[in-house]
Amino acid sequence: MPEPASATPVGSLSEEAVLAHILECLGPSDALVGPGDDAAVLRLSDARVVVTTDTLIHGPDFRLAWSSGRDLGAKAAAVNLADVAAMGARPVALFVALAMPPETTIGFVGELAAGLREACEELAPGCRVAGGDLTSSDTLTVAVTAIGELEPGRAPVLRSGARPGDVVAICGDVGLAAAGLDILFERFRDERGAAITVDAGSLSDSERAAVAGQLRPRPPIASGVVAARSGATAMMDVSDGLVRDARRLARSSGVTVDLERSALGVDSDRALRGGEDHALLATFPEGTALPAGFRAIGSVSEAGSIPLTVDGRAERSAGGWDPYRDWDGAGG
């Protein structure tokens, strides 16, 4: 089958041709049965399987004017890999459902597949795309399901296990992706509010890093298993902002979490309220030597009337990202 030109719209190709191009860009699968059959067959070291799914939709979740196909594929992988890591598990496979407008070019699809492959290779070596689905839609949508395995005999780390006296710790960036999103909204939209192409040359090194943190997050996936081995009592990934997610952990555990603003860096407001970095938020028993990459940012106490405090003061603001409240509808 001849390779289609990169500008060829997928609407002019057969599903088989699009799938063949995706599989070539993904590379070989390590699954017992990989892409191409009715279902995949995986070899796992434990009978317990960790499963999560996440959907990225053009508009509320990404803008094509800002995201390359490679960045979008990498982000779609990263947000799911982080959920597996937050359970203390190792990601082993991704399943990707891709709904595309007919005018989407085969070149963009190949770049998206390459981004998925690159994120797996960088963040979770050994994890590959093992299957998925293709369909047509007016709105570009990337839905990823991630499969992870627990180490034999080790329990999953839940968000409900924090105990009074525990230390609250974080691994990864907090606030970087929010800074990047602010730059995109402030500087790369036209007078109608629609996204325009990012001029990377106009950005400082720190601004470029922030935009990259938003468009292509690199969460510390391997640290999830390390935290579990180190005795983490609770863990979750910070997808919707530290304030919002720490409050969720506190409520699930029936405790109060107190965060220390001074431990969150010079831009503590963004660190508290920005989302999409997918850092790992965890609690550890007092006196535990925190694993590499984790830093203490607070403490856990008996449940009070307020589940979350910052520097001992009640924190009632929501902060972070809520898909039903925070989308402004600005098209890209």
C-alpha positions as CSV (number, residue, x, y, z in Angstrom):
1,M,0.0,0.0,0.0
2,P,1.6,3.3,-1.0
3,E,2.3,5.8,1.7
4,P,-0.2,8.7,1.6
5,A,1.2,12.3,1.3
6,S,1.2,14.1,4.7
7,A,-1.4,16.7,3.5
8,T,-3.9,14.0,2.4
9,P,-7.2,14.4,4.2
10,V,-8.2,11.3,6.1
11,G,-11.7,11.6,4.6
12,S,-10.2,10.6,1.2
13,L,-8.6,7.5,2.6
14,S,-9.9,4.2,3.8
15,E,-9.9,3.2,7.5
16,E,-7.4,0.6,6.7
17,A,-5.0,3.1,5.1
18,V,-5.3,5.5,8.1
19,L,-4.7,2.6,10.5
20,A,-1.7,1.3,8.6
21,H,-0.1,4.8,8.8
22,I,-0.8,5.0,12.5
23,L,0.7,1.6,13.2
24,E,3.8,2.5,11.2
25,C,4.3,5.7,13.3
26,L,3.6,3.8,16.6
27,G,6.2,1.1,16.0
28,P,5.9,-2.5,17.1
29,S,3.9,-3.5,20.1
30,D,5.2,-5.7,23.0
31,A,1.7,-7.1,23.6
32,L,1.1,-10.8,23.1
33,V,-1.5,-9.7,20.6
34,G,-1.2,-6.0,19.6
35,P,-3.1,-3.7,17.3
36,G,-4.8,-5.3,14.3
37,D,-7.0,-7.9,15.9
38,D,-10.4,-7.6,17.6
39,A,-8.8,-7.1,21.0
40,A,-5.3,-7.0,22.5
41,V,-3.8,-9.6,24.8
42,L,-1.4,-8.5,27.5
43,R,1.0,-10.4,29.7
44,L,0.8,-9.0,33.3
45,S,2.8,-9.9,36.4
46,D,-0.2,-9.6,38.7
47,A,-3.9,-10.5,38.4
48,R,-4.9,-7.0,39.5
49,V,-5.2,-4.5,36.7
50,V,-5.3,-0.7,37.1
51,V,-7.4,1.0,34.4
52,T,-8.1,4.7,33.7
53,T,-9.4,6.8,30.8
54,D,-9.3,10.4,29.8
55,T,-10.7,12.3,26.8
56,L,-9.2,15.4,25.1
57,I,-11.7,17.4,23.0
58,H,-10.8,20.2,20.6
59,G,-12.0,23.5,22.3
60,P,-12.2,22.9,26.0
61,D,-9.1,20.7,26.2
62,F,-6.7,21.9,23.4
63,R,-6.6,24.2,20.5
64,L,-5.1,23.1,17.2
65,A,-3.6,26.6,16.6
66,W,-1.5,26.0,19.8
67,S,-0.8,22.3,19.8
68,S,1.1,20.3,17.2
69,G,0.0,16.7,16.5
70,R,3.1,15.5,18.4
71,D,2.3,17.6,21.4
72,L,-1.3,16.5,21.5
73,G,-0.4,12.8,21.3
74,A,2.2,13.2,24.0
75,K,-0.2,15.1,26.3
76,A,-3.0,12.5,25.7
77,A,-0.6,9.8,26.8
78,A,0.8,11.8,29.8
79,V,-2.5,12.6,31.5
80,N,-3.4,8.9,31.5
81,L,0.0,7.6,32.5
82,A,-0.1,10.0,35.5
83,D,-3.4,8.4,36.7
84,V,-1.9,5.0,36.6
85,A,1.3,6.2,38.4
86,A,-0.9,7.8,41.1
87,M,-2.2,4.3,42.1
88,G,1.4,3.1,42.6
89,A,1.2,1.1,39.4
90,R,3.4,0.7,36.3
91,P,1.8,1.6,33.0
92,V,1.9,-1.2,30.5
93,A,-0.5,-0.3,27.6
94,L,-2.6,2.5,26.1
95,F,-5.7,2.1,24.0
96,V,-6.5,5.1,21.8
97,A,-9.8,6.1,20.3
98,L,-9.5,8.8,17.7
99,A,-12.5,10.7,16.3
100,M,-11.5,13.0,13.4
101,P,-13.1,15.5,11.0
102,P,-12.7,14.2,7.4
103,E,-10.4,17.2,6.6
104,T,-7.8,16.1,9.2
105,T,-4.5,15.4,7.3
106,I,-2.8,12.0,7.5
107,G,0.3,13.9,8.4
108,F,-1.3,15.3,11.5
109,V,-2.5,11.8,12.5
110,G,1.0,10.4,12.0
111,E,2.5,13.2,14.2
112,L,-0.1,12.4,16.9
113,A,0.8,8.8,16.8
114,A,4.5,9.7,17.1
115,G,3.7,11.9,20.1
116,L,2.0,9.0,21.8
117,R,5.0,6.7,21.2
118,E,7.5,9.4,22.3
119,A,5.6,10.0,25.6
120,C,5.6,6.3,26.4
121,E,9.3,5.9,25.6
122,E,10.2,8.9,27.7
123,L,7.8,8.7,30.7
124,A,6.9,5.0,30.9
125,P,9.4,2.7,29.1
126,G,7.8,-0.6,28.2
127,C,4.4,0.9,27.8
128,R,3.0,1.0,24.2
129,V,-0.2,1.6,22.3
130,A,-1.8,-1.8,22.1
131,G,-5.0,-1.0,20.3
132,G,-7.8,1.5,19.8
133,D,-10.5,2.7,17.4
134,L,-11.0,5.2,14.5
135,T,-14.1,7.1,13.7
136,S,-15.3,10.3,12.0
137,S,-16.6,13.3,14.0
138,D,-17.1,17.0,13.5
139,T,-14.8,17.6,16.5
140,L,-11.3,16.2,16.9
141,T,-11.4,14.0,20.0
142,V,-8.7,11.8,21.5
143,A,-9.8,9.3,24.1
144,V,-7.1,7.2,25.8
145,T,-7.5,4.2,28.1
146,A,-4.4,3.3,30.1
147,I,-3.7,-0.1,31.6
148,G,-1.3,-0.5,34.5
149,E,0.0,-3.4,36.7
150,L,0.7,-3.4,40.4
151,E,3.8,-5.1,41.8
152,P,2.8,-8.6,43.1
153,G,1.6,-8.4,46.6
154,R,1.5,-4.6,46.8
155,A,-1.8,-2.9,47.4
156,P,-2.8,0.1,45.2
157,V,-2.2,3.5,46.8
158,L,-5.6,5.2,47.1
159,R,-6.5,8.9,47.8
160,S,-8.4,7.7,50.9
161,G,-5.5,6.5,53.0
162,A,-4.0,9.7,54.5
163,R,-3.7,9.6,58.3
164,P,-3.2,12.3,60.9
165,G,0.5,12.9,61.4
166,D,1.4,12.2,57.8
167,V,3.6,14.4,55.7
168,V,2.1,15.9,52.5
169,A,4.6,15.8,49.6
170,I,4.6,16.6,45.9
171,C,6.7,15.3,43.0
172,G,6.8,17.3,39.8
173,D,5.8,20.8,38.6
174,V,2.9,22.7,40.1
175,G,1.9,26.0,38.5
176,L,4.0,25.7,35.4
177,A,1.2,24.5,33.1
178,A,-1.1,27.3,34.4
179,A,1.6,29.9,33.7
180,G,1.8,28.5,30.1
181,L,-2.0,28.7,29.7
182,D,-2.0,32.3,30.8
183,I,0.6,33.1,28.2
184,L,-1.4,31.4,25.5
185,F,-4.6,33.2,26.4
186,E,-3.0,36.6,26.9
187,R,-0.7,36.6,23.8
188,F,-1.9,34.1,21.2
189,R,-5.5,34.9,20.6
190,D,-7.0,37.3,17.9
191,E,-9.5,40.1,18.5
192,R,-12.3,37.5,18.4
193,G,-10.7,35.4,21.1
194,A,-9.8,32.5,18.7
195,A,-6.4,30.9,19.2
196,I,-3.6,31.9,16.8
197,T,-0.3,30.2,16.1
198,V,2.3,30.5,18.9
199,D,5.4,32.6,18.0
200,A,8.0,30.7,19.9
201,G,10.6,33.3,19.0
202,S,8.8,36.0,20.9
203,L,9.0,34.0,24.2
204,S,11.7,34.1,26.8
205,D,13.3,30.8,27.9
206,S,11.1,30.7,31.0
207,E,7.9,31.5,29.0
208,R,8.8,28.8,26.5
209,A,9.2,26.3,29.3
210,A,5.8,27.3,30.7
211,V,4.0,26.9,27.4
212,A,5.7,23.6,26.9
213,G,4.5,22.6,30.4
214,Q,0.9,23.3,29.3
215,L,1.1,21.7,25.8
216,R,3.3,18.8,26.6
217,P,3.4,18.0,30.3
218,R,6.1,15.6,31.6
219,P,4.8,14.1,34.9
220,P,7.1,11.9,37.0
221,I,5.5,8.6,36.1
222,A,8.2,6.3,37.5
223,S,7.9,8.0,40.9
224,G,4.5,6.5,41.5
225,V,5.9,3.0,42.0
226,V,8.7,4.4,44.0
227,A,6.3,6.3,46.3
228,A,4.3,3.1,46.8
229,R,7.5,1.2,47.8
230,S,8.4,4.0,50.2
231,G,5.1,3.6,52.1
232,A,2.9,6.3,50.6
233,T,-0.4,6.2,52.5
234,A,-2.4,8.2,49.9
235,M,-1.7,9.5,46.4
236,M,-3.3,11.2,43.4
237,D,-2.2,13.2,40.4
238,V,-2.7,16.9,40.4
239,S,-4.7,17.4,37.3
240,D,-7.2,20.1,38.4
241,G,-5.1,22.2,40.7
242,L,-3.4,21.6,44.0
243,V,-6.2,23.3,46.1
244,R,-8.9,21.3,44.4
245,D,-7.1,18.0,44.4
246,A,-5.7,18.3,47.9
247,R,-9.2,19.0,49.2
248,R,-10.4,15.8,47.3
249,L,-7.7,13.8,49.0
250,A,-8.6,15.2,52.4
251,R,-12.3,14.5,52.0
252,S,-11.6,11.0,50.8
253,S,-9.4,10.3,53.7
254,G,-11.6,12.0,56.3
255,V,-8.7,14.3,57.5
256,T,-7.6,17.9,57.2
257,V,-4.7,18.8,54.9
258,D,-2.6,21.9,55.6
259,L,-0.4,23.2,52.8
260,E,2.6,25.5,53.4
261,R,2.7,28.4,50.9
262,S,6.4,28.9,51.4
263,A,7.1,25.3,50.2
264,L,5.4,26.0,46.8
265,G,8.0,28.4,45.3
266,V,7.8,32.1,44.3
267,D,4.6,31.7,42.3
268,S,2.6,30.1,45.1
269,D,-0.8,31.3,43.9
270,R,-0.4,29.5,40.5
271,A,1.0,26.5,42.3
272,L,-2.1,26.3,44.5
273,R,-4.7,27.0,41.9
274,G,-3.2,26.0,38.5
275,G,-3.9,22.6,37.1
276,E,-2.6,20.2,34.3
277,D,0.9,19.7,35.5
278,H,0.0,16.1,36.6
279,A,2.4,16.2,39.5
280,L,2.0,13.4,42.1
281,L,0.6,14.5,45.4
282,A,1.2,11.9,48.2
283,T,1.2,11.5,51.9
284,F,3.8,9.6,53.9
285,P,4.0,8.5,57.6
286,E,5.9,11.0,59.7
287,G,9.6,10.3,59.8
288,T,9.6,8.6,56.4
289,A,12.6,9.5,54.2
290,L,10.9,11.0,51.2
291,P,11.8,9.2,47.9
292,A,13.8,11.1,45.4
293,G,11.9,13.9,43.7
294,F,9.4,14.4,46.4
295,R,9.4,17.4,48.6
296,A,7.4,18.2,51.7
297,I,4.7,20.8,51.3
298,G,2.3,20.3,54.3
299,S,0.9,18.0,56.9
300,V,-2.2,15.9,57.8
301,S,-4.2,16.4,60.9
302,E,-7.5,15.1,62.4
303,A,-10.6,16.1,60.4
304,G,-12.0,19.5,61.3
305,S,-14.8,21.6,59.8
306,I,-12.6,22.6,56.9
307,P,-10.8,19.8,54.9
308,L,-8.1,22.1,53.5
309,T,-6.1,24.9,55.0
310,V,-3.1,26.9,53.8
311,D,-0.7,28.1,56.5
312,G,-3.3,27.1,59.0
313,R,-6.1,29.2,57.5
314,A,-9.2,27.9,55.9
315,E,-9.0,27.6,52.2
316,R,-12.5,27.8,50.7
317,S,-11.8,28.8,47.1
318,A,-12.1,26.2,44.5
319,G,-9.2,27.1,42.2
320,G,-8.0,24.7,39.5
321,W,-10.0,23.4,36.6
322,D,-13.6,22.4,36.4
323,P,-14.7,21.4,32.8
324,Y,-18.3,22.4,33.5
325,R,-17.5,25.8,34.8
326,D,-14.2,27.0,33.4
327,W,-14.5,26.6,29.6
328,D,-15.0,30.0,28.0
329,G,-16.0,28.5,24.7
330,A,-13.3,30.4,22.7
331,G,-12.8,28.5,19.5
332,G,-9.4,27.5,18.1
